[in-house]
Amino acid sequence: MRRSQINAIIRDADAFLHAHQFYLPPFAYWRPVDWAAKGPEVSEIVDRELGWDITDFGSGDYAKIGLFIFTIRNSDPAPSRALAGRVYAEKVLMSDPGQVTPLHFHWRKVEDIINRGGGTLVLQAYHSTKDEALDTQTPVTVQTDGVRRTLAPGELLRLAPGESITIPNGLYHTFWGEGGRVLVGEVSLANDDNADNRFLEPVGRFPEIIEDEAPLYLLCKDYARYYKP
């Protein structure tokens, strides 16, 4: 992805968030020069990879296969290092009409995916087999806002604004927007995008960036270049 494209996505997403009265924490708007002046007091932001996270999953076509993410809070994925009782994470996502997040599951993380506003969020789910293939035969039972529902493998589940689904670990899932951009909330156990994503097909979770202009704000994978405590 080009940095100019990432900057444009950030500006557009930030306007969408404000239109829905969803506000990000102050560190979202620190410029690269601000990061260069920060010390160890902000190490949690860096260590937990909080902040902007925009990916095309290596597709080269963000509009068709991509996702906007901002990680607001996150526990340390290693239980031995996590604060007592702090085992949770929170993200805000955006999913455009027809913009697919590829099929994947998590070995450890359990998550609630919530339609916070905008269009309809369309989701498909499949069990995984013992060898981590796609189980296309076994019905899928999930919780949607406290209601147990059983779906055929891959059956389309549409979540209107305010509706949510709990995704247990080991459950393949994919989603996209329909009828308009969707503001998506994610509440989960500790998030580890470096070691807890099992995509059905190989993808590039974090994009390679062509630096055709300066960063507007840093992505979570940019911190090492600018933050020198």
Backbone torsions as a table, in degrees:
resi	resn	phi	psi	omega
1	MET	NA	146.6	175.7
2	ARG	-83.6	144.4	178.6
3	ARG	-60.6	-34.8	178.8
4	SER	-62.3	-37.1	177.2
5	GLN	-67.3	-43.3	178.9
6	ILE	-61.7	-43.9	177.8
7	ASN	-60.1	-41.9	179.0
8	ALA	-65.0	-39.8	178.2
9	ILE	-62.7	-42.5	179.6
10	ILE	-61.8	-47.1	-179.9
11	ARG	-60.4	-44.9	-178.6
12	ASP	-65.5	-43.8	-179.7
13	ALA	-65.6	-40.1	-179.7
14	ASP	-63.5	-38.8	176.7
15	ALA	-64.6	-39.7	178.4
16	PHE	-64.1	-43.1	178.2
17	LEU	-60.4	-45.6	-179.9
18	HIS	-64.5	-35.9	178.2
19	ALA	-63.0	-28.1	177.9
20	HIS	-97.8	12.3	178.9
21	GLN	55.2	41.0	174.9
22	PHE	-111.8	119.5	-171.3
23	TYR	-115.7	136.9	-178.1
24	LEU	-89.1	159.8	178.8
25	PRO	-69.6	163.7	-174.5
26	PRO	-56.2	-35.9	-175.8
27	PHE	-64.6	-15.0	177.5
28	ALA	-59.8	-27.9	-171.5
29	TYR	-109.4	15.0	172.8
30	TRP	-72.7	131.3	178.4
31	ARG	-83.0	165.9	177.2
32	PRO	-53.0	-39.2	179.6
33	VAL	-65.7	-31.7	176.2
34	ASP	-66.1	-43.7	-179.9
35	TRP	-62.0	-36.3	-179.0
36	ALA	-63.6	-20.5	-178.5
37	ALA	-99.1	-1.0	-176.4
38	LYS	-83.5	153.4	179.2
39	GLY	-116.0	-160.0	-175.4
40	PRO	-64.7	-13.6	-179.6
41	GLU	-64.5	-18.2	-178.6
42	VAL	-108.5	16.5	-174.8
43	SER	-62.2	-28.7	179.6
44	GLU	-62.9	-39.2	178.9
45	ILE	-58.8	-43.0	-178.0
46	VAL	-73.1	-49.1	-175.8
47	ASP	-62.2	-36.6	-176.9
48	ARG	-93.3	1.7	179.5
49	GLU	54.5	48.8	174.3
50	LEU	-75.8	157.1	172.6
51	GLY	109.8	-158.1	-173.2
52	TRP	-68.6	137.1	-177.5
53	ASP	-150.9	101.2	-175.2
54	ILE	-119.9	128.3	-173.8
55	THR	-141.4	144.8	169.3
56	ASP	-107.1	12.4	179.3
57	PHE	53.3	29.6	179.5
58	GLY	75.8	9.2	-174.5
59	SER	-78.0	-26.0	-172.5
60	GLY	77.6	3.6	-178.6
61	ASP	-140.4	81.6	-175.6
62	TYR	-58.4	-34.7	-176.9
63	ALA	-65.7	-27.1	-177.8
64	LYS	-100.5	-39.8	179.9
65	ILE	-133.4	98.6	-176.4
66	GLY	-175.2	172.6	-179.0
67	LEU	-160.0	138.5	170.2
68	PHE	-96.2	131.9	-179.2
69	ILE	-136.9	140.4	165.2
70	PHE	-131.5	118.0	178.8
71	THR	-87.5	117.2	-174.6
72	ILE	-87.7	-42.5	-179.8
73	ARG	-149.3	154.7	-178.3
74	ASN	-162.7	136.6	172.3
75	SER	-80.4	165.1	172.7
76	ASP	-70.9	126.5	-178.6
77	PRO	-61.6	-22.8	178.4
78	ALA	-84.5	113.9	-176.6
79	PRO	-54.7	-32.0	-177.6
80	SER	-67.8	-20.1	-177.7
81	ARG	-106.1	-10.1	-176.7
82	ALA	-73.2	147.8	172.8
83	LEU	-64.5	145.1	-178.3
84	ALA	-55.4	124.8	177.5
85	GLY	81.8	-9.0	-178.6
86	ARG	-98.0	91.8	-174.7
87	VAL	-122.9	20.2	-169.1
88	TYR	-119.0	163.4	176.0
89	ALA	-140.9	158.9	176.8
90	GLU	-142.1	134.4	176.0
91	LYS	-131.7	157.1	164.3
92	VAL	-117.7	135.0	-177.8
93	LEU	-122.9	164.3	169.3
94	MET	-135.0	133.9	-179.4
95	SER	-129.4	118.7	-178.0
96	ASP	-86.8	161.7	177.6
97	PRO	-56.2	125.6	178.4
98	GLY	74.9	3.4	179.7
99	GLN	-91.6	107.8	-168.5
100	VAL	-93.3	134.9	164.5
101	THR	-93.1	120.8	-171.9
102	PRO	-60.0	155.8	178.1
103	LEU	-57.3	129.4	179.4
104	HIS	-159.6	163.5	168.4
105	PHE	-138.2	174.2	178.2
106	HIS	-119.6	137.1	178.3
107	TRP	-70.3	-36.8	-174.8
108	ARG	-114.1	-39.5	-169.7
109	LYS	-73.6	133.4	167.0
110	VAL	-107.7	138.4	-173.9
111	GLU	-141.9	149.2	166.4
112	ASP	-101.8	129.0	175.3
113	ILE	-108.7	124.8	-168.2
114	ILE	-125.3	130.9	171.3
115	ASN	-82.2	109.1	-177.2
116	ARG	-91.1	-10.3	178.8
117	GLY	155.5	163.7	-178.9
118	GLY	99.2	-132.3	-177.8
119	GLY	-82.6	-158.0	178.9
120	THR	-97.0	137.0	175.2
121	LEU	-96.6	121.0	-179.7
122	VAL	-102.9	131.9	-174.4
123	LEU	-134.9	142.8	171.4
124	GLN	-122.5	145.5	-179.8
125	ALA	-139.2	146.1	177.3
126	TYR	-141.9	145.3	168.8
127	HIS	-68.2	155.6	171.1
128	SER	-99.9	150.1	177.1
129	THR	-86.4	176.3	-179.7
130	LYS	-61.8	-29.9	178.2
131	ASP	-96.3	17.3	173.8
132	GLU	67.6	24.9	170.7
133	ALA	-85.4	178.6	-178.7
134	LEU	-89.1	125.0	176.9
135	ASP	-89.7	106.1	-177.5
136	THR	-97.5	10.2	-175.8
137	GLN	-113.4	-31.0	-171.1
138	THR	-89.7	127.0	175.4
139	PRO	-57.9	153.4	-176.7
140	VAL	-112.5	122.3	176.2
141	THR	-105.2	124.6	-176.8
142	VAL	-132.4	165.4	174.2
143	GLN	-104.0	126.5	175.2
144	THR	-121.5	104.9	-178.3
145	ASP	51.8	47.2	175.9
146	GLY	82.5	-0.8	-179.1
147	VAL	-107.7	125.6	179.2
148	ARG	-79.0	130.4	-179.2
149	ARG	-133.5	142.7	176.7
150	THR	-113.1	127.0	-176.5
151	LEU	-118.6	150.4	169.2
152	ALA	-68.4	151.8	178.9
153	PRO	-55.4	124.8	179.1
154	GLY	78.7	2.3	177.9
155	GLU	-61.2	137.7	-179.0
156	LEU	-72.0	125.7	175.2
157	LEU	-112.2	121.8	-178.7
158	ARG	-106.0	125.5	179.9
159	LEU	-109.7	118.3	175.9
160	ALA	-80.7	164.7	177.2
161	PRO	-51.2	131.6	-177.7
162	GLY	97.0	-16.4	-178.8
163	GLU	-92.4	156.3	-177.7
164	SER	-148.3	168.1	176.6
165	ILE	-139.4	145.0	173.1
166	THR	-96.7	126.2	-179.8
167	ILE	-107.7	110.0	177.8
168	PRO	-74.1	163.6	177.1
169	ASN	-65.8	148.8	-179.9
170	GLY	85.1	-1.4	-178.6
171	LEU	-99.7	114.9	175.4
172	TYR	-63.9	138.9	177.3
173	HIS	-150.7	151.1	175.3
174	THR	-142.2	152.4	-179.3
175	PHE	-153.8	162.9	178.5
176	TRP	-161.1	164.8	177.8
177	GLY	-85.6	159.2	177.6
178	GLU	-146.3	131.3	176.4
179	GLY	78.8	6.1	-179.0
180	GLY	146.3	161.9	177.9
181	ARG	-60.9	141.3	-178.6
182	VAL	-112.4	129.1	170.4
183	LEU	-86.6	115.5	-172.2
184	VAL	-113.2	132.0	172.1
185	GLY	-101.3	147.4	173.5
186	GLU	-132.9	124.5	174.2
187	VAL	-120.6	127.9	-170.0
188	SER	-152.2	176.0	163.9
189	LEU	-68.0	175.0	-178.6
190	ALA	-48.3	136.8	-174.7
191	ASN	-101.7	133.7	176.5
192	ASP	-138.1	91.5	-177.9
193	ASP	-75.6	-6.6	178.3
194	ASN	-88.0	-23.7	-172.5
195	ALA	-141.6	5.8	-175.4
196	ASP	-128.5	28.9	175.2
197	ASN	-118.8	123.9	175.2
198	ARG	-115.2	99.5	177.6
199	PHE	-84.2	140.6	-179.8
200	LEU	-61.9	-44.1	175.1
201	GLU	-111.8	145.3	-178.7
202	PRO	-58.2	134.4	177.4
203	VAL	-137.0	166.6	170.2
204	GLY	-98.9	102.8	-174.9
205	ARG	-61.3	-40.4	178.6
206	PHE	-113.2	134.2	-172.4
207	PRO	-75.6	152.0	165.2
208	GLU	-82.3	133.3	-170.6
209	ILE	-111.3	130.0	171.2
210	ILE	-90.6	117.9	-172.8
211	GLU	-85.9	77.7	-179.8
212	ASP	-89.8	-7.6	171.0
213	GLU	-158.3	169.8	-178.3
214	ALA	-70.5	149.8	176.3
215	PRO	-63.8	137.0	169.8
216	LEU	-68.7	-59.3	171.4
217	TYR	-130.4	159.8	-176.7
218	LEU	-81.1	138.5	165.4
219	LEU	-75.0	162.1	-177.9
220	CYS	-61.0	-27.3	179.2
221	LYS	-85.7	-1.8	176.8
222	ASP	-88.6	-15.8	-168.6
223	TYR	-56.0	-40.6	-174.7
224	ALA	-60.3	-25.7	-178.4
225	ARG	-78.8	-24.4	-171.3
226	TYR	-117.8	-26.9	-174.6
227	TYR	-96.2	111.8	-179.0
228	LYS	-127.2	80.2	-175.4
229	PRO	-65.2	NA	NA
